[in-house]
Amino acid sequence: MAISLRALSAAGAVLVLTACGTTPPPAVSVSPTTDSASPGVSASPSGSVSAPASTMSASPTGSASGTPTASTALVLEAKGLPGANFGTPEDDVTALLTARAGKPDDSYSGPVCELDDATPYGRQLAYGGAAFLFQSKAKGTKKSPRSFTSWVVNLDEGVKSSMKLPDGYPADTTFAKLKTVFPKGKQSTIALGESAVYVFRTPSGIWYRGDDKKTPNAIGSGPMGTCE
């Protein structure tokens, strides 16, 4: 089965490809179109994000200087963000992210699935190892209104101190441990030509993805789809 997902940046990010399919595979990297002249993150073939290590932390910490603490950090939730579930207009989510986490390190935009004439148009905001994705309705253009569709975090990079994963969802784990923590979760294997990727979906809908059977390298929420 040939799968080509339109990921508009690194970090294993995926747009919701409702016009292209419904199977939930992980991301496949592509060459994104960059909106900014001086990108803060760079894409690589493996789908990782490279950014200054000093800007990110997998475990939010607080300080007297005003650094966000675990209690004030923006929580990445199964349904989206606090006060901005999936489906919220892009402008509202962008305003929330800016207020809570500052300006994004970079942004990317382009057609969600270049193989489909009716494809939505998507945009992604990158914050360190976290990416927030938005897309229009079918046959979208750059000027089409977009809504919040998903978020994904590259576990090798972690999240900035202004953000955090939900309680109970570990950043350092294995698929075997996830099966113990979430006994009702479901694991699947997605064939990609001669290779495969592995997805573990928790009951809440939050998923983990990995390139091998042992260790996930990304966590995210929001539907994923194929572009064939």
N, C-alpha and C positions, 0 to 999 in steps of 0.2 A: 504494500500500500504506500503510495507516494504521498508524503505529507510535507507541506511547505507552509509554515506559520509565519504570518507577518508580525514580527516583533520589532517595535519601533525604537528599541535601544537594546543595551545589554542587560545584565542582571537577570537573564532568563525571562524577560518580560513578554507577556502575550496579550494581544488584544482579543476581545470577545468576537469571534468570527461567526456571528449568527448567520451571515449571508453565505458562508462557505461550508458549514457543516455543524455537527453537534457532538461529535466524539471528543472527550476531554483529554487531549494529549498535552505534553509539556511544550515549552518553547523551543523554536529552532531559530538561531540567530540569522539576521540579515544585515544589509548595509543601510543604516537609517539615514533619513534626511534630517540634518541638524538645523534647528531654528536659530541657534545662537552663533555668534561669530567666534566666541572663545569658549568652547565646550569644557565643562568641568569634569566630565566623565568621558571615557572612550570605549567604543565597542570593540569586541574581539570575536573571532570565529567561535569561541566556546560559549559565548553568551554571557561573559562575565563583565563586571564593571570595574574600571580601575579609577580610583580617586584617592586623594591624599588620606593616608591612614589616620591622621590626626583629626579628621572631620567626622569619623564614624566610631560608634561603639555599640557592641551587641547588647551591652547591659547599661542602660541609662544611669547616670550618676548625677548627684547634685552638689552644689557648692554655694558658699556665701555670696559669690559674685553674680548669682542669678541663673546659673546653668539649670535647665529643667531637671526635676527629680522624677523618680518612677511614678509618683502620684500625679504629676502635672504633664507628663509626656503624652503625646498623641498616640492613642492605642489603635493599631491596625486590627479591625474587627472582621468577623466572618461576613457581615453584611455591608462592609465598607469602612466608614470612619464614624466616630461619634457625631451625631447630628448631620451626617451626610452619607446615607445609604447608597448602594449602587442604584443608578438611575437619576441621581441628583445632577442638575446642570453643571457643566464644566466650570463656568464662572464662579458658582457658589463654592465648589470644592477647591478651586484655585485660591479663592479668598481665604478659606479655612486653613489651607496648608500654609499660605503666606503668613497668616496671623500666628499660627502655632509653631511653624518650623522655618520661617523665613523664605527667601526666594529659592527656587530649585537650582541645582547645580547645572542642569541642562534640560533641554526639551527636544523632542523629535516628533515629526509628523509625516503623514503620507497615507496612501491607500492601505486599507487593512489586508486586502487580498488582491494582488495585481492580476491574478488569473481569472477574476470574476468581474464582469462588466457592471454588476450591481453591487459591488463592494461598498461598505461604509468607508468613511474617511476617519482616520484616527490621529490622536496626539498623546504623547506621554511626557510626564514630568519626572525627572530623576533627582532623587535625594540620596546621595551616597549609594548604598546598595539597595535602596528601595525605589520602586517605580510605580507611578500611578497612571492608569490608562483611561482614555476617554475615546468614544467613537460616535459617529453620526448614525443616522438611519441608512438604509440601503441606498446606493447610488449617490453617496455623499460627495461633497467637494470641500475644499479648504474652508469655504465660508459657511458650510452647513453647521447648525448647532450640534454640539456633542454632549454626551452625558457620561458620568462616571461608570466604568464597567468592571474594573478589577485593580488589584494591587499585587505586587510580587516582590520578594526580598531575596537577594543573593546571599545565602548563608555564609559564604566565604568572606563577604564584605560586612555583613551586619547592618544595623540601622543607626542613624544618628542619635545623639543623646536626646533630641527633642521628640523621638518616637520610640515605641516599644511594641513587641509582639504581645498578643493576649496572654494572660496568665494561663499556665498549663500547656502552652505550646512551645516546646524547647527549641532553641537554635542549634544546639549541639546534640545530635541524636542519631539513631540508626533506624532502619525500617523495622528491625526486630523489636526495638524498644517502643516504637510507635504502636505496634500491634498490641503490646502490653498495656500502654497508656490508654489507647483507644481500641478496646476489644471489638467494638462494632464498626470500626473503620474498614475500608475496602482498598485492597491493593490491586493494581492492574499493570500490565506490561503493554507498552505501545511499540509496535514494530515500525522501524524507520529504515526501510531497505534492508541492508545487511546488519544493521545495529538496532538497538532498542533503548527506550527510556522507561523509567519506572515511576509510577504515581501512587501515592497513598492518600486517600481522601478521608478525612475525619467526618464524624456525624454532623458537625456544624457546617461542613462545606469547605473549610480550610483544607488545602492540599499541600503535600510535600512532593517534590520531584527530584529524581536523581538519575545520573548516567550509569550507575551500576546498581546491583541488587542490594548492596549493603547500606550505603550512606546517601541521604538526600542532600542536594546542594542548593535547593530553593524552596521557599514556602510562599504560598499566595492564596488569594481568594477571588472568586468571580469565575464564571464559566469560561472554558477554553474551547476552541473549535479547530477544525481542519480547514485547509485551503488547498483544494486539489484541482 
